[in-house]
Amino acid sequence: MSQQSKFIPQRQFHVLVNDANEEHNITVMPSQEGNFRVIKQGRVLGELSYTPQKKVVAYKGRFKKRVMQQLEAHINHYYTYAF
């Protein structure tokens, strides 16, 4: 069984995601291992992993393709400016 990643609340960031002409305010909380927890209004929607090829893949939860593309863009932006 895999060990749960330690997410860093101090480094969380908020993004606005458009899905079916409806905008959602989502919180993304990173971990030191390159994983991200996606939260909407206190409810965990899933977790994502950032690959060395600068791609984002869902490993817990299901996201629509359009939402995944937007989250990937925001996470790439986070890595560009956070480190």
PDB file with one MODEL, atoms N, CA, C and O in Angstrom:
MODEL        1
ATOM      1  N   MET A   1       0.847  -1.172   0.000  1.00  0.00           N
ATOM      2  CA  MET A   1       0.000   0.000   0.000  1.00  0.00           C
ATOM      3  C   MET A   1       0.890   1.232   0.000  1.00  0.00           C
ATOM      4  O   MET A   1       1.854   1.311   0.762  1.00  0.00           O
ATOM      5  N   SER A   2       0.568   2.183  -0.848  1.00  0.00           N
ATOM      6  CA  SER A   2       1.400   3.376  -0.952  1.00  0.00           C
ATOM      7  C   SER A   2       1.156   4.323   0.215  1.00  0.00           C
ATOM      8  O   SER A   2       0.061   4.412   0.770  1.00  0.00           O
ATOM      9  N   GLN A   3       2.214   5.015   0.552  1.00  0.00           N
ATOM     10  CA  GLN A   3       2.141   5.972   1.637  1.00  0.00           C
ATOM     11  C   GLN A   3       1.511   7.262   1.122  1.00  0.00           C
ATOM     12  O   GLN A   3       1.802   7.701   0.009  1.00  0.00           O
ATOM     13  N   GLN A   4       0.655   7.863   1.930  1.00  0.00           N
ATOM     14  CA  GLN A   4      -0.026   9.084   1.511  1.00  0.00           C
ATOM     15  C   GLN A   4       0.964  10.247   1.456  1.00  0.00           C
ATOM     16  O   GLN A   4       1.790  10.409   2.354  1.00  0.00           O
ATOM     17  N   SER A   5       0.879  11.035   0.422  1.00  0.00           N
ATOM     18  CA  SER A   5       1.741  12.201   0.261  1.00  0.00           C
ATOM     19  C   SER A   5       1.384  13.252   1.303  1.00  0.00           C
ATOM     20  O   SER A   5       0.231  13.370   1.720  1.00  0.00           O
ATOM     21  N   LYS A   6       2.376  13.998   1.706  1.00  0.00           N
ATOM     22  CA  LYS A   6       2.141  15.085   2.643  1.00  0.00           C
ATOM     23  C   LYS A   6       1.941  16.356   1.836  1.00  0.00           C
ATOM     24  O   LYS A   6       2.868  16.863   1.206  1.00  0.00           O
ATOM     25  N   PHE A   7       0.729  16.856   1.865  1.00  0.00           N
ATOM     26  CA  PHE A   7       0.403  18.064   1.114  1.00  0.00           C
ATOM     27  C   PHE A   7       0.737  19.288   1.951  1.00  0.00           C
ATOM     28  O   PHE A   7       0.685  19.252   3.181  1.00  0.00           O
ATOM     29  N   ILE A   8       1.077  20.362   1.269  1.00  0.00           N
ATOM     30  CA  ILE A   8       1.568  21.582   1.923  1.00  0.00           C
ATOM     31  C   ILE A   8       0.509  22.677   1.809  1.00  0.00           C
ATOM     32  O   ILE A   8       0.436  23.350   0.781  1.00  0.00           O
ATOM     33  N   PRO A   9      -0.312  22.871   2.841  1.00  0.00           N
ATOM     34  CA  PRO A   9      -1.369  23.886   2.775  1.00  0.00           C
ATOM     35  C   PRO A   9      -0.832  25.303   2.551  1.00  0.00           C
ATOM     36  O   PRO A   9      -1.523  26.135   1.962  1.00  0.00           O
ATOM     37  N   GLN A  10       0.382  25.585   3.010  1.00  0.00           N
ATOM     38  CA  GLN A  10       0.949  26.925   2.861  1.00  0.00           C
ATOM     39  C   GLN A  10       1.254  27.259   1.403  1.00  0.00           C
ATOM     40  O   GLN A  10       1.401  28.436   1.072  1.00  0.00           O
ATOM     41  N   ARG A  11       1.354  26.261   0.521  1.00  0.00           N
ATOM     42  CA  ARG A  11       1.695  26.488  -0.883  1.00  0.00           C
ATOM     43  C   ARG A  11       0.495  26.329  -1.808  1.00  0.00           C
ATOM     44  O   ARG A  11       0.638  26.337  -3.030  1.00  0.00           O
ATOM     45  N   GLN A  12      -0.686  26.184  -1.219  1.00  0.00           N
ATOM     46  CA  GLN A  12      -1.874  26.003  -2.047  1.00  0.00           C
ATOM     47  C   GLN A  12      -2.129  27.224  -2.926  1.00  0.00           C
ATOM     48  O   GLN A  12      -1.745  28.345  -2.592  1.00  0.00           O
ATOM     49  N   PHE A  13      -2.780  26.978  -4.047  1.00  0.00           N
ATOM     50  CA  PHE A  13      -3.160  28.076  -4.924  1.00  0.00           C
ATOM     51  C   PHE A  13      -4.566  27.820  -5.441  1.00  0.00           C
ATOM     52  O   PHE A  13      -5.050  26.688  -5.440  1.00  0.00           O
ATOM     53  N   HIS A  14      -5.202  28.879  -5.877  1.00  0.00           N
ATOM     54  CA  HIS A  14      -6.595  28.813  -6.303  1.00  0.00           C
ATOM     55  C   HIS A  14      -6.678  29.117  -7.794  1.00  0.00           C
ATOM     56  O   HIS A  14      -6.003  30.014  -8.300  1.00  0.00           O
ATOM     57  N   VAL A  15      -7.509  28.361  -8.479  1.00  0.00           N
ATOM     58  CA  VAL A  15      -7.678  28.555  -9.917  1.00  0.00           C
ATOM     59  C   VAL A  15      -9.157  28.603 -10.255  1.00  0.00           C
ATOM     60  O   VAL A  15     -10.001  28.059  -9.543  1.00  0.00           O
ATOM     61  N   LEU A  16      -9.441  29.263 -11.350  1.00  0.00           N
ATOM     62  CA  LEU A  16     -10.802  29.328 -11.869  1.00  0.00           C
ATOM     63  C   LEU A  16     -10.851  28.429 -13.091  1.00  0.00           C
ATOM     64  O   LEU A  16     -10.132  28.656 -14.064  1.00  0.00           O
ATOM     65  N   VAL A  17     -11.702  27.404 -13.042  1.00  0.00           N
ATOM     66  CA  VAL A  17     -11.796  26.420 -14.113  1.00  0.00           C
ATOM     67  C   VAL A  17     -13.164  26.530 -14.767  1.00  0.00           C
ATOM     68  O   VAL A  17     -14.187  26.584 -14.085  1.00  0.00           O
ATOM     69  N   ASN A  18     -13.173  26.562 -16.091  1.00  0.00           N
ATOM     70  CA  ASN A  18     -14.416  26.655 -16.844  1.00  0.00           C
ATOM     71  C   ASN A  18     -14.822  25.257 -17.304  1.00  0.00           C
ATOM     72  O   ASN A  18     -14.042  24.559 -17.952  1.00  0.00           O
ATOM     73  N   ASP A  19     -16.048  24.852 -16.963  1.00  0.00           N
ATOM     74  CA  ASP A  19     -16.565  23.555 -17.374  1.00  0.00           C
ATOM     75  C   ASP A  19     -18.017  23.731 -17.806  1.00  0.00           C
ATOM     76  O   ASP A  19     -18.877  24.082 -16.998  1.00  0.00           O
ATOM     77  N   ALA A  20     -18.277  23.486 -19.073  1.00  0.00           N
ATOM     78  CA  ALA A  20     -19.634  23.585 -19.629  1.00  0.00           C
ATOM     79  C   ALA A  20     -20.247  24.962 -19.358  1.00  0.00           C
ATOM     80  O   ALA A  20     -21.374  25.070 -18.876  1.00  0.00           O
ATOM     81  N   ASN A  21     -19.485  26.009 -19.676  1.00  0.00           N
ATOM     82  CA  ASN A  21     -19.926  27.397 -19.500  1.00  0.00           C
ATOM     83  C   ASN A  21     -20.240  27.748 -18.057  1.00  0.00           C
ATOM     84  O   ASN A  21     -21.017  28.664 -17.789  1.00  0.00           O
ATOM     85  N   GLU A  22     -19.644  27.032 -17.144  1.00  0.00           N
ATOM     86  CA  GLU A  22     -19.809  27.302 -15.724  1.00  0.00           C
ATOM     87  C   GLU A  22     -18.418  27.365 -15.095  1.00  0.00           C
ATOM     88  O   GLU A  22     -17.604  26.463 -15.292  1.00  0.00           O
ATOM     89  N   GLU A  23     -18.148  28.424 -14.341  1.00  0.00           N
ATOM     90  CA  GLU A  23     -16.831  28.570 -13.726  1.00  0.00           C
ATOM     91  C   GLU A  23     -16.845  28.018 -12.310  1.00  0.00           C
ATOM     92  O   GLU A  23     -17.801  28.202 -11.557  1.00  0.00           O
ATOM     93  N   HIS A  24     -15.753  27.332 -11.969  1.00  0.00           N
ATOM     94  CA  HIS A  24     -15.605  26.732 -10.642  1.00  0.00           C
ATOM     95  C   HIS A  24     -14.313  27.229 -10.019  1.00  0.00           C
ATOM     96  O   HIS A  24     -13.262  27.223 -10.660  1.00  0.00           O
ATOM     97  N   ASN A  25     -14.394  27.658  -8.766  1.00  0.00           N
ATOM     98  CA  ASN A  25     -13.216  28.065  -8.014  1.00  0.00           C
ATOM     99  C   ASN A  25     -12.667  26.822  -7.329  1.00  0.00           C
ATOM    100  O   ASN A  25     -13.335  26.228  -6.482  1.00  0.00           O
ATOM    101  N   ILE A  26     -11.452  26.429  -7.694  1.00  0.00           N
ATOM    102  CA  ILE A  26     -10.855  25.191  -7.198  1.00  0.00           C
ATOM    103  C   ILE A  26      -9.553  25.511  -6.479  1.00  0.00           C
ATOM    104  O   ILE A  26      -8.784  26.366  -6.918  1.00  0.00           O
ATOM    105  N   THR A  27      -9.315  24.824  -5.378  1.00  0.00           N
ATOM    106  CA  THR A  27      -8.064  24.932  -4.650  1.00  0.00           C
ATOM    107  C   THR A  27      -7.184  23.759  -5.036  1.00  0.00           C
ATOM    108  O   THR A  27      -7.646  22.619  -5.099  1.00  0.00           O
ATOM    109  N   VAL A  28      -5.915  24.041  -5.293  1.00  0.00           N
ATOM    110  CA  VAL A  28      -4.955  23.004  -5.634  1.00  0.00           C
ATOM    111  C   VAL A  28      -3.850  23.043  -4.583  1.00  0.00           C
ATOM    112  O   VAL A  28      -3.196  24.069  -4.395  1.00  0.00           O
ATOM    113  N   MET A  29      -3.648  21.911  -3.899  1.00  0.00           N
ATOM    114  CA  MET A  29      -2.664  21.837  -2.830  1.00  0.00           C
ATOM    115  C   MET A  29      -1.528  20.898  -3.242  1.00  0.00           C
ATOM    116  O   MET A  29      -1.759  19.705  -3.435  1.00  0.00           O
ATOM    117  N   PRO A  30      -0.305  21.421  -3.377  1.00  0.00           N
ATOM    118  CA  PRO A  30       0.815  20.593  -3.819  1.00  0.00           C
ATOM    119  C   PRO A  30       1.455  19.800  -2.682  1.00  0.00           C
ATOM    120  O   PRO A  30       1.279  20.110  -1.504  1.00  0.00           O
ATOM    121  N   SER A  31       2.202  18.769  -3.073  1.00  0.00           N
ATOM    122  CA  SER A  31       3.036  18.026  -2.124  1.00  0.00           C
ATOM    123  C   SER A  31       4.476  18.123  -2.616  1.00  0.00           C
ATOM    124  O   SER A  31       4.725  18.560  -3.740  1.00  0.00           O
ATOM    125  N   GLN A  32       5.406  17.724  -1.789  1.00  0.00           N
ATOM    126  CA  GLN A  32       6.812  17.765  -2.180  1.00  0.00           C
ATOM    127  C   GLN A  32       7.144  16.700  -3.219  1.00  0.00           C
ATOM    128  O   GLN A  32       8.155  16.813  -3.914  1.00  0.00           O
ATOM    129  N   GLU A  33       6.313  15.673  -3.335  1.00  0.00           N
ATOM    130  CA  GLU A  33       6.556  14.580  -4.274  1.00  0.00           C
ATOM    131  C   GLU A  33       6.036  14.864  -5.685  1.00  0.00           C
ATOM    132  O   GLU A  33       6.203  14.030  -6.575  1.00  0.00           O
ATOM    133  N   GLY A  34       5.409  16.025  -5.908  1.00  0.00           N
ATOM    134  CA  GLY A  34       4.880  16.345  -7.225  1.00  0.00           C
ATOM    135  C   GLY A  34       3.436  15.913  -7.408  1.00  0.00           C
ATOM    136  O   GLY A  34       2.962  15.803  -8.539  1.00  0.00           O
ATOM    137  N   ASN A  35       2.741  15.672  -6.328  1.00  0.00           N
ATOM    138  CA  ASN A  35       1.325  15.337  -6.384  1.00  0.00           C
ATOM    139  C   ASN A  35       0.513  16.568  -5.994  1.00  0.00           C
ATOM    140  O   ASN A  35       0.999  17.452  -5.289  1.00  0.00           O
ATOM    141  N   PHE A  36      -0.723  16.607  -6.462  1.00  0.00           N
ATOM    142  CA  PHE A  36      -1.586  17.748  -6.184  1.00  0.00           C
ATOM    143  C   PHE A  36      -2.959  17.248  -5.772  1.00  0.00           C
ATOM    144  O   PHE A  36      -3.531  16.377  -6.427  1.00  0.00           O
ATOM    145  N   ARG A  37      -3.479  17.794  -4.699  1.00  0.00           N
ATOM    146  CA  ARG A  37      -4.835  17.483  -4.260  1.00  0.00           C
ATOM    147  C   ARG A  37      -5.743  18.598  -4.776  1.00  0.00           C
ATOM    148  O   ARG A  37      -5.453  19.779  -4.588  1.00  0.00           O
ATOM    149  N   VAL A  38      -6.830  18.219  -5.419  1.00  0.00           N
ATOM    150  CA  VAL A  38      -7.770  19.165  -5.999  1.00  0.00           C
ATOM    151  C   VAL A  38      -9.007  19.212  -5.100  1.00  0.00           C
ATOM    152  O   VAL A  38      -9.634  18.186  -4.835  1.00  0.00           O
ATOM    153  N   ILE A  39      -9.349  20.421  -4.636  1.00  0.00           N
ATOM    154  CA  ILE A  39     -10.422  20.598  -3.661  1.00  0.00           C
ATOM    155  C   ILE A  39     -11.396  21.651  -4.162  1.00  0.00           C
ATOM    156  O   ILE A  39     -10.988  22.687  -4.688  1.00  0.00           O
ATOM    157  N   LYS A  40     -12.681  21.384  -3.997  1.00  0.00           N
ATOM    158  CA  LYS A  40     -13.712  22.368  -4.332  1.00  0.00           C
ATOM    159  C   LYS A  40     -14.650  22.481  -3.143  1.00  0.00           C
ATOM    160  O   LYS A  40     -15.301  21.509  -2.761  1.00  0.00           O
ATOM    161  N   GLN A  41     -14.717  23.659  -2.566  1.00  0.00           N
ATOM    162  CA  GLN A  41     -15.575  23.959  -1.421  1.00  0.00           C
ATOM    163  C   GLN A  41     -15.411  22.940  -0.299  1.00  0.00           C
ATOM    164  O   GLN A  41     -16.396  22.454   0.256  1.00  0.00           O
ATOM    165  N   GLY A  42     -14.153  22.618   0.033  1.00  0.00           N
ATOM    166  CA  GLY A  42     -13.858  21.720   1.130  1.00  0.00           C
ATOM    167  C   GLY A  42     -13.962  20.240   0.805  1.00  0.00           C
ATOM    168  O   GLY A  42     -13.643  19.401   1.647  1.00  0.00           O
ATOM    169  N   ARG A  43     -14.403  19.904  -0.402  1.00  0.00           N
ATOM    170  CA  ARG A  43     -14.547  18.495  -0.799  1.00  0.00           C
ATOM    171  C   ARG A  43     -13.409  18.109  -1.740  1.00  0.00           C
ATOM    172  O   ARG A  43     -13.177  18.786  -2.741  1.00  0.00           O
ATOM    173  N   VAL A  44     -12.702  17.032  -1.427  1.00  0.00           N
ATOM    174  CA  VAL A  44     -11.609  16.572  -2.275  1.00  0.00           C
ATOM    175  C   VAL A  44     -12.194  15.935  -3.528  1.00  0.00           C
ATOM    176  O   VAL A  44     -12.951  14.967  -3.454  1.00  0.00           O
ATOM    177  N   LEU A  45     -11.827  16.497  -4.688  1.00  0.00           N
ATOM    178  CA  LEU A  45     -12.301  15.971  -5.963  1.00  0.00           C
ATOM    179  C   LEU A  45     -11.390  14.870  -6.488  1.00  0.00           C
ATOM    180  O   LEU A  45     -11.835  13.989  -7.223  1.00  0.00           O
ATOM    181  N   GLY A  46     -10.129  14.917  -6.116  1.00  0.00           N
ATOM    182  CA  GLY A  46      -9.179  13.919  -6.579  1.00  0.00           C
ATOM    183  C   GLY A  46      -7.757  14.380  -6.361  1.00  0.00           C
ATOM    184  O   GLY A  46      -7.503  15.440  -5.790  1.00  0.00           O
ATOM    185  N   GLU A  47      -6.834  13.554  -6.829  1.00  0.00           N
ATOM    186  CA  GLU A  47      -5.425  13.885  -6.738  1.00  0.00           C
ATOM    187  C   GLU A  47      -4.778  13.676  -8.094  1.00  0.00           C
ATOM    188  O   GLU A  47      -5.155  12.786  -8.856  1.00  0.00           O
ATOM    189  N   LEU A  48      -3.801  14.516  -8.375  1.00  0.00           N
ATOM    190  CA  LEU A  48      -3.097  14.497  -9.651  1.00  0.00           C
ATOM    191  C   LEU A  48      -1.618  14.281  -9.396  1.00  0.00           C
ATOM    192  O   LEU A  48      -1.110  14.588  -8.317  1.00  0.00           O
ATOM    193  N   SER A  49      -0.941  13.756 -10.386  1.00  0.00           N
ATOM    194  CA  SER A  49       0.497  13.563 -10.316  1.00  0.00           C
ATOM    195  C   SER A  49       1.133  14.334 -11.464  1.00  0.00           C
ATOM    196  O   SER A  49       0.631  14.309 -12.588  1.00  0.00           O
ATOM    197  N   TYR A  50       2.226  15.011 -11.187  1.00  0.00           N
ATOM    198  CA  TYR A  50       2.964  15.770 -12.194  1.00  0.00           C
ATOM    199  C   TYR A  50       4.148  14.927 -12.633  1.00  0.00           C
ATOM    200  O   TYR A  50       5.023  14.619 -11.823  1.00  0.00           O
ATOM    201  N   THR A  51       4.186  14.552 -13.899  1.00  0.00           N
ATOM    202  CA  THR A  51       5.232  13.659 -14.398  1.00  0.00           C
ATOM    203  C   THR A  51       6.478  14.454 -14.785  1.00  0.00           C
ATOM    204  O   THR A  51       6.391  15.665 -14.989  1.00  0.00           O
ATOM    205  N   PRO A  52       7.629  13.800 -14.887  1.00  0.00           N
ATOM    206  CA  PRO A  52       8.846  14.492 -15.336  1.00  0.00           C
ATOM    207  C   PRO A  52       8.717  15.060 -16.750  1.00  0.00           C
ATOM    208  O   PRO A  52       9.471  15.960 -17.119  1.00  0.00           O
ATOM    209  N   GLN A  53       7.773  14.549 -17.546  1.00  0.00           N
ATOM    210  CA  GLN A  53       7.548  15.067 -18.895  1.00  0.00           C
ATOM    211  C   GLN A  53       6.626  16.286 -18.882  1.00  0.00           C
ATOM    212  O   GLN A  53       6.141  16.711 -19.930  1.00  0.00           O
ATOM    213  N   LYS A  54       6.387  16.841 -17.705  1.00  0.00           N
ATOM    214  CA  LYS A  54       5.547  18.027 -17.510  1.00  0.00           C
ATOM    215  C   LYS A  54       4.105  17.779 -17.942  1.00  0.00           C
ATOM    216  O   LYS A  54       3.465  18.644 -18.539  1.00  0.00           O
ATOM    217  N   LYS A  55       3.617  16.609 -17.639  1.00  0.00           N
ATOM    218  CA  LYS A  55       2.227  16.244 -17.890  1.00  0.00           C
ATOM    219  C   LYS A  55       1.554  15.975 -16.551  1.00  0.00           C
ATOM    220  O   LYS A  55       2.203  15.599 -15.575  1.00  0.00           O
ATOM    221  N   VAL A  56       0.266  16.170 -16.526  1.00  0.00           N
ATOM    222  CA  VAL A  56      -0.516  15.917 -15.325  1.00  0.00           C
ATOM    223  C   VAL A  56      -1.432  14.731 -15.595  1.00  0.00           C
ATOM    224  O   VAL A  56      -2.124  14.683 -16.612  1.00  0.00           O
ATOM    225  N   VAL A  57      -1.428  13.778 -14.674  1.00  0.00           N
ATOM    226  CA  VAL A  57      -2.306  12.622 -14.802  1.00  0.00           C
ATOM    227  C   VAL A  57      -3.080  12.444 -13.500  1.00  0.00           C
ATOM    228  O   VAL A  57      -2.541  12.656 -12.415  1.00  0.00           O
ATOM    229  N   ALA A  58      -4.335  12.056 -13.615  1.00  0.00           N
ATOM    230  CA  ALA A  58      -5.158  11.808 -12.433  1.00  0.00           C
ATOM    231  C   ALA A  58      -4.873  10.402 -11.945  1.00  0.00           C
ATOM    232  O   ALA A  58      -4.855   9.461 -12.738  1.00  0.00           O
ATOM    233  N   TYR A  59      -4.650  10.250 -10.647  1.00  0.00           N
ATOM    234  CA  TYR A  59      -4.502   8.909 -10.124  1.00  0.00           C
ATOM    235  C   TYR A  59      -5.538   8.612  -9.054  1.00  0.00           C
ATOM    236  O   TYR A  59      -5.643   7.478  -8.586  1.00  0.00           O
ATOM    237  N   LYS A  60      -6.294   9.612  -8.669  1.00  0.00           N
ATOM    238  CA  LYS A  60      -7.446   9.430  -7.781  1.00  0.00           C
ATOM    239  C   LYS A  60      -8.500  10.426  -8.236  1.00  0.00           C
ATOM    240  O   LYS A  60      -8.229  11.623  -8.329  1.00  0.00           O
ATOM    241  N   GLY A  61      -9.672   9.945  -8.512  1.00  0.00           N
ATOM    242  CA  GLY A  61     -10.734  10.820  -8.979  1.00  0.00           C
ATOM    243  C   GLY A  61     -10.799  10.826 -10.495  1.00  0.00           C
ATOM    244  O   GLY A  61      -9.894  10.347 -11.178  1.00  0.00           O
ATOM    245  N   ARG A  62     -11.890  11.379 -11.005  1.00  0.00           N
ATOM    246  CA  ARG A  62     -12.078  11.464 -12.454  1.00  0.00           C
ATOM    247  C   ARG A  62     -12.367  12.906 -12.815  1.00  0.00           C
ATOM    248  O   ARG A  62     -13.193  13.569 -12.186  1.00  0.00           O
ATOM    249  N   PHE A  63     -11.680  13.375 -13.831  1.00  0.00           N
ATOM    250  CA  PHE A  63     -11.861  14.743 -14.299  1.00  0.00           C
ATOM    251  C   PHE A  63     -12.157  14.716 -15.791  1.00  0.00           C
ATOM    252  O   PHE A  63     -11.635  13.876 -16.524  1.00  0.00           O
ATOM    253  N   LYS A  64     -12.990  15.632 -16.226  1.00  0.00           N
ATOM    254  CA  LYS A  64     -13.252  15.764 -17.660  1.00  0.00           C
ATOM    255  C   LYS A  64     -11.981  16.244 -18.349  1.00  0.00           C
ATOM    256  O   LYS A  64     -11.143  16.908 -17.739  1.00  0.00           O
ATOM    257  N   LYS A  65     -11.849  15.902 -19.628  1.00  0.00           N
ATOM    258  CA  LYS A  65     -10.657  16.259 -20.394  1.00  0.00           C
ATOM    259  C   LYS A  65     -10.409  17.764 -20.378  1.00  0.00           C
ATOM    260  O   LYS A  65      -9.275  18.214 -20.214  1.00  0.00           O
ATOM    261  N   ARG A  66     -11.472  18.532 -20.549  1.00  0.00           N
ATOM    262  CA  ARG A  66     -11.341  19.992 -20.573  1.00  0.00           C
ATOM    263  C   ARG A  66     -10.822  20.538 -19.235  1.00  0.00           C
ATOM    264  O   ARG A  66      -9.994  21.449 -19.211  1.00  0.00           O
ATOM    265  N   VAL A  67     -11.306  19.987 -18.145  1.00  0.00           N
ATOM    266  CA  VAL A  67     -10.865  20.405 -16.810  1.00  0.00           C
ATOM    267  C   VAL A  67      -9.412  19.998 -16.591  1.00  0.00           C
ATOM    268  O   VAL A  67      -8.623  20.772 -16.049  1.00  0.00           O
ATOM    269  N   MET A  68      -9.053  18.774 -17.015  1.00  0.00           N
ATOM    270  CA  MET A  68      -7.671  18.308 -16.869  1.00  0.00           C
ATOM    271  C   MET A  68      -6.702  19.213 -17.629  1.00  0.00           C
ATOM    272  O   MET A  68      -5.621  19.519 -17.127  1.00  0.00           O
ATOM    273  N   GLN A  69      -7.079  19.642 -18.826  1.00  0.00           N
ATOM    274  CA  GLN A  69      -6.212  20.522 -19.605  1.00  0.00           C
ATOM    275  C   GLN A  69      -5.996  21.849 -18.887  1.00  0.00           C
ATOM    276  O   GLN A  69      -4.884  22.377 -18.874  1.00  0.00           O
ATOM    277  N   GLN A  70      -7.046  22.383 -18.295  1.00  0.00           N
ATOM    278  CA  GLN A  70      -6.927  23.650 -17.575  1.00  0.00           C
ATOM    279  C   GLN A  70      -6.081  23.477 -16.317  1.00  0.00           C
ATOM    280  O   GLN A  70      -5.247  24.326 -16.002  1.00  0.00           O
ATOM    281  N   LEU A  71      -6.300  22.378 -15.601  1.00  0.00           N
ATOM    282  CA  LEU A  71      -5.505  22.119 -14.397  1.00  0.00           C
ATOM    283  C   LEU A  71      -4.033  21.935 -14.762  1.00  0.00           C
ATOM    284  O   LEU A  71      -3.151  22.424 -14.057  1.00  0.00           O
ATOM    285  N   GLU A  72      -3.772  21.232 -15.860  1.00  0.00           N
ATOM    286  CA  GLU A  72      -2.387  21.034 -16.301  1.00  0.00           C
ATOM    287  C   GLU A  72      -1.724  22.375 -16.609  1.00  0.00           C
ATOM    288  O   GLU A  72      -0.567  22.586 -16.245  1.00  0.00           O
ATOM    289  N   ALA A  73      -2.424  23.263 -17.261  1.00  0.00           N
ATOM    290  CA  ALA A  73      -1.873  24.582 -17.568  1.00  0.00           C
ATOM    291  C   ALA A  73      -1.571  25.360 -16.288  1.00  0.00           C
ATOM    292  O   ALA A  73      -0.525  26.002 -16.187  1.00  0.00           O
ATOM    293  N   HIS A  74      -2.470  25.310 -15.320  1.00  0.00           N
ATOM    294  CA  HIS A  74      -2.257  26.020 -14.053  1.00  0.00           C
ATOM    295  C   HIS A  74      -1.094  25.418 -13.264  1.00  0.00           C
ATOM    296  O   HIS A  74      -0.311  26.148 -12.657  1.00  0.00           O
ATOM    297  N   ILE A  75      -0.980  24.099 -13.272  1.00  0.00           N
ATOM    298  CA  ILE A  75       0.116  23.453 -12.539  1.00  0.00           C
ATOM    299  C   ILE A  75       1.447  23.730 -13.226  1.00  0.00           C
ATOM    300  O   ILE A  75       2.449  23.940 -12.543  1.00  0.00           O
ATOM    301  N   ASN A  76       1.487  23.736 -14.552  1.00  0.00           N
ATOM    302  CA  ASN A  76       2.713  24.107 -15.260  1.00  0.00           C
ATOM    303  C   ASN A  76       3.112  25.538 -14.916  1.00  0.00           C
ATOM    304  O   ASN A  76       4.292  25.826 -14.714  1.00  0.00           O
ATOM    305  N   HIS A  77       2.140  26.423 -14.850  1.00  0.00           N
ATOM    306  CA  HIS A  77       2.395  27.817 -14.464  1.00  0.00           C
ATOM    307  C   HIS A  77       2.939  27.873 -13.039  1.00  0.00           C
ATOM    308  O   HIS A  77       3.871  28.628 -12.758  1.00  0.00           O
ATOM    309  N   TYR A  78       2.366  27.084 -12.148  1.00  0.00           N
ATOM    310  CA  TYR A  78       2.823  27.023 -10.754  1.00  0.00           C
ATOM    311  C   TYR A  78       4.295  26.619 -10.706  1.00  0.00           C
ATOM    312  O   TYR A  78       5.090  27.269 -10.026  1.00  0.00           O
ATOM    313  N   TYR A  79       4.672  25.546 -11.422  1.00  0.00           N
ATOM    314  CA  TYR A  79       6.051  25.087 -11.419  1.00  0.00           C
ATOM    315  C   TYR A  79       6.997  26.107 -12.053  1.00  0.00           C
ATOM    316  O   TYR A  79       8.150  26.218 -11.637  1.00  0.00           O
ATOM    317  N   THR A  80       6.528  26.845 -13.043  1.00  0.00           N
ATOM    318  CA  THR A  80       7.366  27.847 -13.695  1.00  0.00           C
ATOM    319  C   THR A  80       7.733  28.970 -12.743  1.00  0.00           C
ATOM    320  O   THR A  80       8.866  29.450 -12.754  1.00  0.00           O
ATOM    321  N   TYR A  81       6.784  29.392 -11.922  1.00  0.00           N
ATOM    322  CA  TYR A  81       7.005  30.571 -11.078  1.00  0.00           C
ATOM    323  C   TYR A  81       7.245  30.260  -9.605  1.00  0.00           C
ATOM    324  O   TYR A  81       7.697  31.142  -8.874  1.00  0.00           O
ATOM    325  N   ALA A  82       6.967  29.060  -9.144  1.00  0.00           N
ATOM    326  CA  ALA A  82       7.124  28.755  -7.727  1.00  0.00           C
ATOM    327  C   ALA A  82       8.538  28.314  -7.376  1.00  0.00           C
ATOM    328  O   ALA A  82       8.957  28.431  -6.224  1.00  0.00           O
ATOM    329  N   PHE A  83       9.276  27.808  -8.359  1.00  0.00           N
ATOM    330  CA  PHE A  83      10.597  27.266  -8.035  1.00  0.00           C
ATOM    331  C   PHE A  83      11.690  27.948  -8.791  1.00  0.00           C
ATOM    332  O   PHE A  83      12.860  27.605  -8.627  1.00  0.00           O
TER     333      PHE A  83
ENDMDL
END
